[in-house]
């Protein structure tokens, strides 16, 4: 790639991490591009100059075994542009710096990919509907993925000055950076804009109606994305984001907008829980028993701190809830994988037997 191509790709987040990987993936005919949109199995990619629909190669689909083997928004992929950049074939995925995922909604115990190669996760929540438990779930997911979380409380114009002070006291408990903004008055928007770095990728997360799309429009400087009308009974706009899409702001920052999540289950997030609830994890190392559950054991430093008022009771309860939920999902997922492997062996043996008969 020449210097000009490098600059264009760098504007989409193609740094030395991906540049070093490309030499081993390229056969001379291929070029790098970033997945800008995924919608029901269809893809759009951009190389910084051309944006085009893309499809997976036959070899790619044949070798992909798990959900995480498939591209998601934010992925860097190896493409072969065809027909004067009117379409592209995806041949491979670059190694990922980060991968944001959650438990698939419903009873299915598997992963759902959200986005990849994210540097910062902006968790947007409406100030008039503060939910610390929900915020902690997002923090666990982001910390597990090694993505720096930033809490963004929107719609602060709906609170009185005293209510804002009380809200900030509660947010401090979480130990994460937070910003207060209003899409109506534009308060805090400039502070958020000043936080953004060019060529870095940000992901907007949060429930429906939290104001993610309105916030992105504010940062973009125009109505880039449509926001549905405000509901009369509660003053909240209905969300319109139905797919994950990557957008580059004029400042050079890269954003991935995601649909609102009604259900946020975390799977395999042990380190994310420890990092999010670091004060409980630190106390856990001083418990009498190494396998202490922090529920009923004698000599439990966590229970002792709770009784002395050194740990917030609600935070402790949510810690136990998230840990129990994560352990259950992980056990179920391992059982599922074990069954899949057993079934795969049966199919392989059957095929071998059929070939022997022939």
C-alpha positions as CSV (number, residue, x, y, z in Angstrom):
1,X,0.0,0.0,0.0
2,X,1.2,3.5,-0.8
3,X,1.4,6.4,1.6
4,X,-1.9,7.9,0.4
5,X,-3.7,4.6,0.9
6,X,-2.3,4.3,4.4
7,X,-3.6,7.7,5.3
8,X,-7.1,6.9,4.0
9,X,-7.2,3.6,5.9
10,X,-5.8,5.2,9.1
11,X,-8.8,7.6,9.1
12,X,-10.9,4.5,9.6
13,X,-8.8,3.2,12.5
14,X,-6.3,1.1,10.6
15,X,-3.3,1.4,12.9
16,X,0.0,-0.5,13.3
17,X,-1.8,-3.4,14.9
18,X,-3.8,-4.2,11.7
19,X,-1.0,-3.1,9.4
20,X,1.3,-5.7,10.8
21,X,-1.3,-8.4,10.3
22,X,-2.0,-7.5,6.7
23,X,1.2,-8.9,5.3
24,X,0.4,-12.4,6.4
25,X,-3.2,-12.2,5.0
26,X,-2.6,-10.6,1.7
27,X,-1.8,-12.5,-1.5
28,X,-1.3,-9.5,-3.7
29,X,-4.9,-9.3,-5.1
30,X,-6.6,-8.4,-1.8
31,X,-6.9,-5.2,0.1
32,X,-8.1,-4.2,3.6
33,X,-11.5,-2.8,4.4
34,X,-13.7,-2.2,7.4
35,X,-17.2,-3.6,8.0
36,X,-19.4,-0.5,8.3
37,X,-22.8,-2.3,8.5
38,X,-24.2,-5.8,9.2
39,X,-27.9,-6.4,8.5
40,X,-29.3,-9.9,8.7
41,X,-26.2,-11.6,7.2
42,X,-25.5,-8.9,4.6
43,X,-22.5,-6.7,4.8
44,X,-21.2,-3.3,3.8
45,X,-17.5,-2.5,3.7
46,X,-15.3,0.6,3.2
47,X,-11.7,1.0,2.3
48,X,-11.9,4.7,3.0
49,X,-12.4,5.6,-0.6
50,X,-15.1,3.2,-1.7
51,X,-18.1,1.8,0.2
52,X,-19.8,-1.2,-1.2
53,X,-21.9,-4.3,-0.4
54,X,-19.9,-7.4,0.3
55,X,-20.4,-11.2,0.6
56,X,-18.5,-14.0,2.2
57,X,-16.4,-16.3,0.0
58,X,-17.3,-19.9,-0.2
59,X,-14.1,-20.9,1.6
60,X,-14.9,-18.5,4.4
61,X,-18.3,-19.9,5.0
62,X,-17.0,-23.5,4.8
63,X,-14.3,-22.9,7.5
64,X,-16.4,-20.8,9.9
65,X,-17.5,-22.9,12.8
66,X,-18.7,-20.5,15.5
67,X,-20.6,-17.2,15.6
68,X,-17.3,-15.4,16.5
69,X,-15.8,-16.6,13.2
70,X,-18.1,-14.3,11.2
71,X,-17.6,-10.6,10.6
72,X,-19.3,-8.0,12.7
73,X,-19.5,-4.2,12.5
74,X,-16.1,-2.7,13.1
75,X,-14.1,-5.7,11.9
76,X,-11.2,-5.2,9.5
77,X,-11.5,-7.8,6.7
78,X,-9.5,-8.9,3.7
79,X,-11.6,-8.1,0.5
80,X,-11.4,-8.6,-3.2
81,X,-13.1,-5.7,-4.9
82,X,-15.0,-6.6,-8.1
83,X,-16.8,-4.8,-10.9
84,X,-15.1,-1.5,-10.4
85,X,-15.7,-1.5,-6.6
86,X,-19.5,-2.2,-7.0
87,X,-19.2,-5.3,-4.8
88,X,-16.6,-7.1,-2.7
89,X,-15.8,-10.6,-1.6
90,X,-14.7,-11.1,2.0
91,X,-11.9,-13.7,2.3
92,X,-10.6,-13.3,5.8
93,X,-10.9,-11.3,9.1
94,X,-8.0,-9.5,10.7
95,X,-7.2,-10.4,14.3
96,X,-9.4,-8.3,16.6
97,X,-8.1,-5.8,19.1
98,X,-11.4,-6.1,21.1
99,X,-14.7,-7.9,20.6
100,X,-17.9,-6.7,22.2
101,X,-20.4,-9.4,22.7
102,X,-23.3,-10.5,24.9
103,X,-25.4,-13.5,25.6
104,X,-27.9,-14.0,22.8
105,X,-31.4,-12.8,23.8
106,X,-33.9,-15.4,25.0
107,X,-33.3,-18.9,26.2
108,X,-30.5,-19.6,23.7
109,X,-27.1,-19.9,25.5
110,X,-24.7,-18.5,23.0
111,X,-22.9,-15.3,22.0
112,X,-24.3,-12.4,20.0
113,X,-21.6,-10.2,18.4
114,X,-22.2,-6.5,18.9
115,X,-19.1,-4.8,17.4
116,X,-15.3,-5.2,17.3
117,X,-12.2,-3.1,17.5
118,X,-13.8,-0.6,19.9
119,X,-11.6,1.7,21.9
120,X,-14.2,3.4,24.1
121,X,-17.7,2.3,25.0
122,X,-20.2,5.2,25.7
123,X,-23.0,3.8,27.8
124,X,-25.9,6.3,27.4
125,X,-28.7,6.4,30.0
126,X,-31.4,8.9,30.5
127,X,-30.9,11.0,33.6
128,X,-34.5,10.8,34.6
129,X,-34.3,7.0,34.6
130,X,-31.1,6.2,36.4
131,X,-30.5,2.5,36.8
132,X,-27.2,1.6,38.5
133,X,-27.8,-2.1,38.1
134,X,-28.1,-1.7,34.4
135,X,-25.0,0.5,34.2
136,X,-23.0,-2.1,36.1
137,X,-24.1,-4.8,33.6
138,X,-22.7,-2.6,30.7
139,X,-19.5,-1.9,32.7
140,X,-19.0,-5.7,33.2
141,X,-19.4,-6.3,29.5
142,X,-17.0,-3.5,28.5
143,X,-14.4,-4.3,31.1
144,X,-14.4,-8.0,30.1
145,X,-13.7,-6.9,26.5
146,X,-10.9,-4.5,27.6
147,X,-12.8,-1.5,26.3
148,X,-12.6,1.7,28.3
149,X,-16.1,2.6,29.5
150,X,-17.5,6.1,29.7
151,X,-21.0,6.7,31.2
152,X,-23.0,9.4,29.4
153,X,-26.1,10.6,31.3
154,X,-28.4,12.2,28.7
155,X,-31.5,14.4,29.2
156,X,-30.1,16.2,32.2
157,X,-32.5,19.1,31.4
158,X,-35.2,17.0,32.9
159,X,-33.6,17.1,36.4
160,X,-33.4,20.0,38.9
161,X,-30.0,21.1,40.2
162,X,-30.5,19.2,43.5
163,X,-31.5,16.0,41.6
164,X,-28.4,16.3,39.5
165,X,-26.2,16.5,42.6
166,X,-27.8,13.4,44.0
167,X,-27.4,11.5,40.7
168,X,-23.7,12.4,40.6
169,X,-23.2,11.0,44.1
170,X,-24.7,7.7,43.0
171,X,-22.6,7.6,39.8
172,X,-19.4,8.1,41.8
173,X,-20.0,4.7,43.4
174,X,-19.4,3.0,40.1
175,X,-15.8,4.2,39.8
176,X,-16.0,5.0,36.1
177,X,-15.7,8.2,34.2
178,X,-19.1,9.9,33.5
179,X,-20.3,12.9,31.5
180,X,-23.6,14.8,31.7
181,X,-25.3,16.0,28.5
182,X,-28.5,17.4,27.2
183,X,-29.5,17.1,23.5
184,X,-32.1,19.9,24.1
185,X,-29.9,22.6,25.6
186,X,-26.6,21.2,24.2
187,X,-25.1,21.3,27.7
188,X,-22.1,19.0,28.0
189,X,-22.0,18.3,24.3
190,X,-18.8,20.4,23.9
191,X,-17.2,18.6,26.8
192,X,-18.0,15.2,25.2
193,X,-16.7,16.4,21.8
194,X,-13.4,17.5,23.5
195,X,-13.1,14.0,24.9
196,X,-13.2,12.4,21.4
197,X,-10.0,11.4,19.7
198,X,-9.5,11.1,15.9
199,X,-9.1,7.7,14.3
200,X,-10.4,6.0,17.5
201,X,-13.5,4.0,17.6
202,X,-16.4,4.6,20.0
203,X,-19.5,2.4,20.5
204,X,-22.8,3.9,21.6
205,X,-24.7,1.5,24.0
206,X,-27.8,1.8,26.0
207,X,-31.5,0.9,26.1
208,X,-34.1,2.2,23.6
209,X,-35.1,5.8,24.1
210,X,-31.9,6.8,26.0
211,X,-31.0,9.4,23.3
212,X,-28.1,7.6,21.6
213,X,-29.1,8.6,18.0
214,X,-30.0,12.2,19.1
215,X,-26.6,12.4,20.7
216,X,-24.8,11.2,17.6
217,X,-26.7,13.7,15.5
218,X,-25.5,16.5,17.9
219,X,-21.9,15.3,17.6
220,X,-22.2,15.1,13.8
221,X,-23.7,18.6,13.6
222,X,-26.7,17.7,11.6
223,X,-29.6,15.2,11.4
224,X,-27.6,12.3,10.1
225,X,-29.8,9.7,11.6
226,X,-33.6,9.8,12.0
227,X,-35.1,10.0,15.4
228,X,-38.8,9.1,15.8
229,X,-41.2,11.5,17.3
230,X,-41.4,11.9,21.1
231,X,-44.0,9.9,22.9
232,X,-46.5,12.2,24.6
233,X,-47.0,10.2,27.8
234,X,-43.3,10.2,28.8
235,X,-41.5,12.7,26.6
236,X,-39.1,10.0,25.3
237,X,-38.2,9.5,21.6
238,X,-38.5,6.0,20.2
239,X,-35.3,4.6,19.0
240,X,-34.8,4.1,15.2
241,X,-31.5,2.3,15.1
242,X,-32.3,-1.2,13.8
243,X,-28.8,-2.3,12.8
244,X,-25.2,-1.7,13.9
245,X,-23.5,0.9,11.6
246,X,-20.2,2.6,11.6
247,X,-20.1,6.4,11.0
248,X,-17.1,8.7,10.8
249,X,-17.5,12.2,12.2
250,X,-15.9,15.3,10.7
251,X,-13.6,15.5,13.8
252,X,-12.1,12.2,12.7
253,X,-13.7,10.1,15.5
254,X,-15.4,6.9,14.5
255,X,-18.7,5.9,15.9
256,X,-20.7,2.6,15.9
257,X,-24.4,3.1,16.8
258,X,-26.2,0.1,18.1
259,X,-29.9,-0.8,18.5
260,X,-31.3,-0.5,22.0
261,X,-30.9,-3.6,24.1
262,X,-34.0,-4.8,26.0
263,X,-32.0,-7.8,27.4
264,X,-28.3,-7.7,28.4
265,X,-27.1,-11.0,29.6
266,X,-23.4,-11.5,30.2
267,X,-21.6,-14.8,29.4
268,X,-18.0,-15.7,30.5
269,X,-17.3,-12.3,32.2
270,X,-15.4,-13.4,35.3
271,X,-12.6,-10.8,34.9
272,X,-15.2,-8.1,33.9
273,X,-17.1,-8.6,37.1
274,X,-13.9,-8.5,39.2
275,X,-12.8,-5.2,37.5
276,X,-16.2,-3.6,37.7
277,X,-16.6,-4.6,41.4
278,X,-12.9,-4.2,42.2
279,X,-13.5,-3.2,45.8
280,X,-15.3,-6.5,46.4
281,X,-12.7,-8.5,44.5
282,X,-9.9,-6.9,46.6
283,X,-11.6,-7.8,49.8
284,X,-12.2,-11.4,48.5
285,X,-8.4,-12.0,48.5
286,X,-8.5,-11.6,52.3
287,X,-11.3,-14.2,53.0
288,X,-10.4,-17.2,55.1
289,X,-11.3,-19.6,52.3
290,X,-10.0,-19.3,48.7
291,X,-13.3,-20.5,47.2
292,X,-15.4,-18.2,49.4
293,X,-18.8,-17.3,47.8
294,X,-19.1,-14.2,50.0
295,X,-22.6,-15.3,51.0
296,X,-22.5,-17.2,54.3
297,X,-18.9,-18.4,55.0
298,X,-17.1,-17.6,58.3
299,X,-14.1,-15.4,57.9
300,X,-15.5,-13.7,54.8
301,X,-13.9,-10.3,54.5
302,X,-16.7,-9.2,52.1
303,X,-19.5,-10.0,54.5
304,X,-17.6,-8.3,57.3
305,X,-17.1,-5.1,55.3
306,X,-20.8,-5.3,54.4
307,X,-21.9,-5.5,58.0
308,X,-19.6,-2.6,58.9
309,X,-21.2,-0.4,56.2
310,X,-18.0,-0.3,54.0
311,X,-19.8,-1.8,51.0
312,X,-23.0,-0.5,49.4
313,X,-25.7,-3.2,50.0
314,X,-27.3,-2.7,46.6
315,X,-23.9,-3.0,44.8
316,X,-23.2,-6.2,46.8
317,X,-26.5,-7.7,45.8
318,X,-26.0,-6.9,42.1
319,X,-22.4,-8.3,42.3
320,X,-23.9,-11.7,43.6
321,X,-26.6,-11.6,41.0
322,X,-24.3,-11.0,38.0
323,X,-21.8,-13.6,39.2
324,X,-24.5,-16.2,39.7
325,X,-26.0,-15.4,36.3
326,X,-22.6,-15.5,34.6
327,X,-21.6,-18.8,36.2
328,X,-25.0,-20.4,35.2
329,X,-24.6,-19.2,31.5
330,X,-21.0,-20.4,31.4
331,X,-21.9,-23.8,32.7
332,X,-24.8,-24.1,30.2
333,X,-22.6,-22.9,27.3
334,X,-19.9,-25.5,28.2
335,X,-22.5,-28.2,28.2
336,X,-23.8,-27.0,24.8
337,X,-20.3,-27.0,23.3
338,X,-19.7,-30.5,24.7
339,X,-22.9,-31.8,23.1
340,X,-21.9,-30.1,19.8
341,X,-18.5,-31.7,19.8
342,X,-20.0,-35.2,20.5
343,X,-22.5,-34.7,17.7
344,X,-19.7,-33.6,15.4
345,X,-17.7,-36.7,16.1
346,X,-20.7,-38.9,15.4
347,X,-21.2,-37.2,12.0
348,X,-17.5,-37.6,11.2
349,X,-17.5,-41.3,12.1
350,X,-20.7,-41.8,10.0
351,X,-19.1,-40.2,7.0
352,X,-16.0,-42.3,7.4
353,X,-18.1,-45.4,7.6
354,X,-20.0,-44.4,4.5
355,X,-16.8,-43.9,2.6
356,X,-15.6,-47.3,3.7
357,X,-18.8,-48.9,2.4
358,X,-18.4,-47.2,-0.9
